[in-house]
Amino acid sequence: MKLKIPSLAGKWHDPDEVLLHAAFACLENHVAACGGKLERITFGNGISFSEMSSIVCQNVQTEEIKCLYAWWQERKLCQDYPPNPIQWDKDTYMLQRLIAVRETLWT
């Protein structure tokens, strides 16, 4: 996979900034591959408990991806670097949340 990072200008960036933008570029690619739609899975008749548990987990992950994606759409517009300490902590927290759902970022 070749990763383009459109949120970074064509100048030099510190590795920590590249890491943040690259991780969220993967998220954006995933959302784009889903047609830009992250539909919530609904339960149907005849679903076993284990299947339901799996679906609940998928719903939680889908909601997390929606939340992370929405946050990144605003965050990537801020080109201030290095970020202030509060933004640095928020970036780190959101990156950790993205890492926690990385297994769902396949198409």
N, C-alpha and C positions, 0 to 999 in steps of 0.2 A: 504494500500500500504506500503510495506517495502522499505525504501530508502537506497540504498548503495551509499556511496560517495567515488568512487574510486580515486578521485583526492587528497584525504587526506591520508597521511601515517597513520599507526596504532598507532600513538602516541597521546598525549593530544594536543588539539587545543583550542584557545580562542573561545568563542561563536560567536563573530563577523566573524571570519574566517569560522567557521562551517556554519553559515547562508549563506554566499556568496557561498560556495562550494555546499551546499545542494540545494539552489535555482537553480544553474546552472546544478546540477545533474538531477533535474526535467526536465530542458530543454533538456539535452542530452537523457534522457529516452523518451521524446516526439519525438525527431528526430529519435531515434532508432525504435520506434513504427511505424513511418511513413516509415520504410524501409530505413532510411537514406536519403530519397529524399523528399525535400520540393518543389514540383512542383508549378509553378505559374499558377493560374487559368486564363483562357482566356474567353473572351466574345463570345457568340454564337448568332444566330438569334433568335428573338422572346423574348428577355429578357426585362422585364419591367424596368422602371427607378428605382423603389425601389429595385428590385433584383440587378440591376447594381450597385447601391450605396452599397449594401451589399457585392457584389463581389469586388468592389474597396477597401472597408474596409478590406476584407480578404486578398487581394493582399498586401496591406500596411503592415498588420500584418505578413504575410508570409515573406515579405522582411525583416521586423524587426527581426523575428526569425532567418532568415539566417545570418543576420549581427551579432546578439548576439551570435549565435552558433560559427561562425567563430572567433569572438573575444575570446570567452572562450577557444577554442582549443589552442590558443597561451598562454593566460593568465594563465591557470591552470598549465602550465609547470613551472612557476615561483614559487619557494618555499620560497622566501624571506618573512619572517614575523618578525615583522610587516612591511608592505610595506612602501615605502617612501611616503611623503605627496602627490606627484603628482599621484602615482599609487593608493593611498587610494581614492582620489577624483574620479579617473577614475572608480575604482571598484564600488564606490557608485553610480555614474551616470549610469553605465551599469546595476546594480542591480535595480535601479529605472525604467529603460527602460524595463527590464524583468517583473517587477511587473505590468507595464502598459499593457502588452499583456498576462498576466497569464490566462485569460479566454480562450485563444486559445490552451492551453496546455492540451487538453484532446484528447483521442484517440478513 
